[in-house]
Amino acid sequence: MNVIELDQSYVANTYRRFPLEIVSGKGSLVYDENGKEYIDMGTGIAVNTFGLCDPVWSSAVTLQMQKFQHTSNLYYTRPCAELAQLLCERTGMKKVFFGNSGAEANECAIKTARKYAKEKKGEDYYQIITLTGSFHGRTVTTLAATGQEVFHKEFLPLTEGFLYADPTNLSALTSLVESNKVAAILFEPVQGEGGVTALSHEFVAGMAALAKKHDILLIADEVQIGNGRSGKLYGYMNYGITPDIVTTAKGLGGGLPIGACMFGEKCEFTLGFGDHGSTFGGNPLACAGALSILQRLTDKFLEGVGKRSDYIFKKLSGARGVKSVSGMGLMIGVECDRPAAEIVAECREMGVLVLTAKAKVRLLPALNIPMDQLERAIDVLLTACAAKE
């Protein structure tokens, strides 16, 4: 059997995969089993921050691998400690808990918020407000946090204690806060799976003010938009606010699984011994790779993210077959006249790999994608968008 037949025979049928086997890649170019070249505009869903086989990342991981690959959290390791230090220095956060995914980081944030509120206000203060259109993970609890019923219906009952607010209606959010015993507000600066939609500055400022007024923890889910993809190190930094908790994953690891839950001053000591844990959390290989990513996300480098983003928005906005362009930085949604699935298939035939988010085409290129490759990829996308059905 070929790889596709093997996969269909033995791997759980939870993914609608594209009919493509990737066998190698370098930077923003990937190759299939027949040697056909593609420009990768998805980066493993915002994971491969510097593209495939990034030599700096590969060297950092390989060097650590030659020392030891795992010890568990019963011992200290330098990559874990140094990554936590750098994250705190770059964000102003005080402590970090490491897990293996965005869902785990969000689970940690939810647990922390509930314990914080219980200790400060009482055990009745456990409600978490999230936003409609949000996506926070696929565990039973992070599904409950996700503000989209389509993800809920097959897995009821979900974890209780979540309320959903319209991300365009600050007065409705205010009413929810004032009429419920709320522990935290959890939000994505840019809703990825909800259609690549950035929250308005007015809404985020109002949300932060509400959280401060009512001593509610403000949690920024930076799983997809974080680690430079917004044009700043973390998406919330575009709004001039400071959350109490920041969760991240995906691009931090550069290709290895990692999740991080960062705690601000309010809740840096909320979790104590035995309150939380993770066997693989803080794995030295993942942390060594993450350090090599974070160290290169300098302000100067992030200027290049902004330039690439500006190019994409200018080329696509108002183009034939394009209804709208949304998002931030290099996390971009393109609403087309034609169905997104058709655009994705045609781009793939022409050697460009793009993704979808709801009814939109989603672009998540490597942050350092060469401009000539980016220009070729956008030209292909424009051709697909302009083609008649």
TAMO-V608238 format. One record per residue. PSI is psi in degrees with one decimal (NA if undefined). D_LAST is the distance of its C-alpha to the last C-alpha in Angstrom with 2 decimals. Layout:
# TAMO-V608238
PSI_D_LAST / PSI_D_LAST
This chain:
# TAMO-V608238
145.7_35.50 / 177.9_33.02 / -41.6_32.27 / -42.6_29.22 / -41.2_31.35 / -47.0_34.28 / -47.8_32.34 / -24.8_30.91 / -33.3_34.44 / -15.0_36.43 / 137.9_34.52 / 140.1_34.05 / 62.3_30.64 / -4.3_29.85 / 136.4_26.94 / 84.1_23.40 / 152.0_23.59 / 150.8_20.94 / 66.6_21.71 / 127.2_23.66 / 117.7_27.42 / 128.9_28.69 / -19.9_32.08 / 169.5_33.05 / 162.8_32.29 / 122.1_33.94 / -123.8_33.15 / 16.6_29.40 / 133.1_28.67 / 159.6_28.35 / 140.3_28.47 / -175.4_27.51 / -17.5_29.77 / 3.6_28.71 / 4.2_29.46 / 138.2_25.92 / 141.3_25.94 / 146.4_23.73 / 123.4_24.13 / 111.4_24.85 / 19.4_23.52 / -25.9_24.66 / 43.5_28.35 / 33.1_28.88 / 61.3_27.77 / 30.9_29.98 / -48.5_32.88 / 78.0_33.29 / -43.9_34.45 / 26.2_35.44 / -170.8_33.03 / 143.8_34.00 / 38.4_37.58 / 121.9_38.74 / -34.3_42.26 / -45.9_44.05 / -47.4_42.73 / -40.9_43.36 / -42.8_46.87 / -43.9_47.72 / -43.3_46.65 / -41.9_48.38 / -42.8_51.57 / -37.9_51.75 / -32.6_50.98 / -12.2_54.03 / -61.4_56.19 / 148.4_55.07 / -20.1_51.80 / 146.2_52.89 / -19.6_55.97 / 167.6_54.95 / 14.7_55.80 / -10.0_59.47 / 159.9_59.92 / 144.1_59.09 / 143.6_56.71 / -44.1_56.18 / -40.4_52.35 / -48.5_52.01 / -42.3_54.63 / -34.7_53.37 / -42.3_49.75 / -43.3_50.99 / -47.3_53.13 / -40.4_50.32 / -44.0_47.95 / -41.7_50.73 / -36.1_51.70 / -18.2_48.17 / -21.3_47.47 / -0.1_50.90 / 167.8_50.60 / -33.6_53.80 / 159.2_53.08 / 136.3_50.29 / 131.2_49.68 / 133.3_47.61 / -148.1_45.50 / -0.9_42.64 / 169.8_39.44 / -39.2_38.00 / -42.4_38.69 / -39.0_42.30 / -41.2_42.67 / -37.0_41.52 / -44.1_43.85 / -41.8_46.66 / -41.8_45.88 / -44.9_45.91 / -42.9_49.21 / -44.4_50.70 / -41.6_49.75 / -38.7_51.29 / -41.6_54.45 / -48.7_54.79 / -38.7_54.48 / -44.1_56.85 / -33.3_59.46 / -37.3_59.15 / -23.7_58.63 / 161.0_59.13 / -13.9_57.39 / -14.1_55.59 / 81.6_53.41 / -4.5_50.64 / 139.0_47.50 / 125.3_44.60 / 128.3_42.08 / 179.4_38.51 / 142.7_35.41 / 141.3_32.60 / -3.5_29.44 / 164.4_31.71 / 124.3_31.83 / 3.8_35.20 / 177.6_35.24 / 9.1_35.35 / 168.4_39.08 / -35.3_40.36 / -44.1_41.64 / -23.0_38.75 / -41.2_36.37 / -35.8_38.66 / -27.8_38.37 / 126.6_34.58 / 47.8_33.51 / 114.4_30.63 / -26.6_31.58 / -27.4_28.77 / -10.1_30.83 / -38.0_34.07 / -30.2_33.81 / -4.4_34.52 / 21.9_37.46 / 148.2_39.67 / 141.7_42.30 / 173.1_41.48 / 132.1_44.04 / 167.3_45.33 / 22.6_45.90 / 137.8_42.52 / 149.8_41.48 / 132.9_38.12 / 146.1_37.75 / 122.3_34.92 / 4.2_34.29 / 4.1_34.00 / 91.7_37.23 / -33.9_40.41 / -36.4_42.73 / -38.8_41.36 / -43.0_41.94 / -42.9_45.42 / -40.7_46.18 / -44.3_45.19 / -43.3_47.44 / -16.7_50.33 / 5.2_50.26 / 162.9_49.92 / 93.5_51.83 / 135.8_49.32 / -34.9_49.75 / 161.2_46.70 / 125.9_43.33 / 127.9_40.67 / 154.5_37.57 / 126.9_34.83 / -37.7_34.69 / 119.7_30.93 / 111.2_29.38 / -67.1_27.26 / -15.6_26.09 / 0.8_25.99 / 19.0_23.11 / 60.1_24.81 / 122.2_26.75 / 138.2_30.02 / 151.0_32.92 / 152.5_34.42 / -37.2_37.71 / -43.8_39.39 / -44.5_38.56 / -41.6_39.68 / -42.4_42.86 / -39.2_43.64 / -43.6_43.02 / -39.3_45.37 / -40.6_47.99 / -45.7_47.89 / -42.4_48.36 / -43.5_51.29 / -39.2_52.91 / 10.4_52.90 / 50.1_53.52 / 133.9_50.22 / 136.3_48.77 / 119.5_45.51 / 120.5_43.34 / 118.7_40.46 / 104.7_37.97 / 28.9_37.01 / -44.3_35.64 / -39.9_32.27 / -14.9_32.84 / 176.6_36.37 / 47.5_37.96 / -13.6_36.71 / -26.6_33.00 / -10.3_33.38 / -14.9_35.23 / 169.1_38.51 / -45.0_40.19 / 149.2_39.18 / -37.5_36.77 / -22.8_39.54 / -18.1_41.21 / -11.4_38.66 / -3.8_40.13 / 29.0_43.82 / 166.9_44.86 / 109.6_46.62 / 166.4_45.77 / -28.7_48.50 / 139.4_46.46 / 127.8_43.56 / 144.3_41.64 / 166.9_39.62 / -133.9_38.43 / -100.8_35.40 / -17.3_35.72 / -38.9_39.50 / -22.9_39.93 / 7.0_37.71 / -15.0_37.01 / 148.8_39.91 / 128.9_40.06 / 147.7_41.86 / 147.0_42.00 / 133.8_44.28 / 111.7_45.63 / 132.7_47.51 / 132.5_50.20 / -175.8_51.51 / -36.3_55.15 / -40.1_55.07 / 22.6_54.25 / -24.1_55.14 / 14.3_57.93 / -46.4_56.44 / 130.5_55.81 / -172.9_59.02 / 127.2_60.16 / -6.0_58.49 / -26.2_56.01 / 162.0_53.01 / 167.4_52.36 / 122.1_50.03 / -47.2_51.13 / -6.7_48.60 / 132.5_48.32 / 17.9_49.46 / 132.2_49.12 / -32.4_50.52 / -48.0_47.73 / -40.9_45.01 / -37.8_47.23 / -43.0_48.05 / -42.8_44.37 / -39.1_43.69 / -41.9_46.61 / -25.4_45.17 / -53.9_41.91 / -36.5_43.60 / -25.6_46.14 / -5.9_43.49 / 62.7_41.60 / 166.2_43.83 / -39.2_43.23 / -44.0_42.83 / -40.9_40.19 / -20.3_38.28 / -34.8_38.13 / -33.0_35.76 / -43.8_33.49 / -41.1_33.45 / -42.3_32.66 / -40.1_29.68 / -46.7_28.45 / -40.8_28.93 / -47.2_26.97 / -47.5_23.88 / -42.2_24.09 / -40.7_24.63 / -36.4_21.81 / -32.6_19.16 / 122.3_20.58 / 2.4_19.02 / 159.4_16.53 / 129.6_13.25 / -0.9_10.72 / 120.9_13.87 / -43.8_15.58 / 159.8_18.74 / 128.3_20.69 / 173.3_23.56 / -155.2_26.33 / 141.0_29.27 / -128.6_30.27 / 38.2_28.22 / 95.6_26.87 / 135.9_23.65 / 136.6_20.81 / 113.7_17.51 / 122.2_15.64 / 161.0_11.99 / -34.7_9.58 / 159.2_7.29 / 139.2_9.58 / -37.9_12.23 / -36.4_12.53 / -40.0_9.25 / -44.9_10.46 / -45.3_13.86 / -42.3_13.11 / -38.1_11.55 / -42.7_14.46 / -42.3_16.83 / -32.2_15.92 / 8.8_16.65 / 27.9_19.86 / 131.0_19.48 / 114.7_20.24 / 168.7_19.11 / -176.3_19.66 / 160.5_18.63 / 107.7_20.82 / -125.4_19.93 / 8.5_16.46 / 155.7_16.78 / 134.4_16.53 / 133.8_20.23 / 125.7_22.09 / 61.9_25.68 / 165.1_26.79 / 145.4_30.42 / -20.6_32.57 / 22.2_33.79 / 129.6_30.61 / 141.5_31.45 / -35.0_29.87 / -36.9_28.66 / -39.4_26.74 / -43.8_25.39 / -42.4_24.26 / -42.5_22.49 / -42.8_20.74 / -35.4_19.59 / -40.2_18.38 / -44.8_16.20 / -43.0_14.88 / -38.5_14.27 / -44.1_12.37 / -40.3_10.05 / -35.5_9.84 / -15.5_9.33 / 141.0_6.54 / 150.5_3.80 / NA_0.00
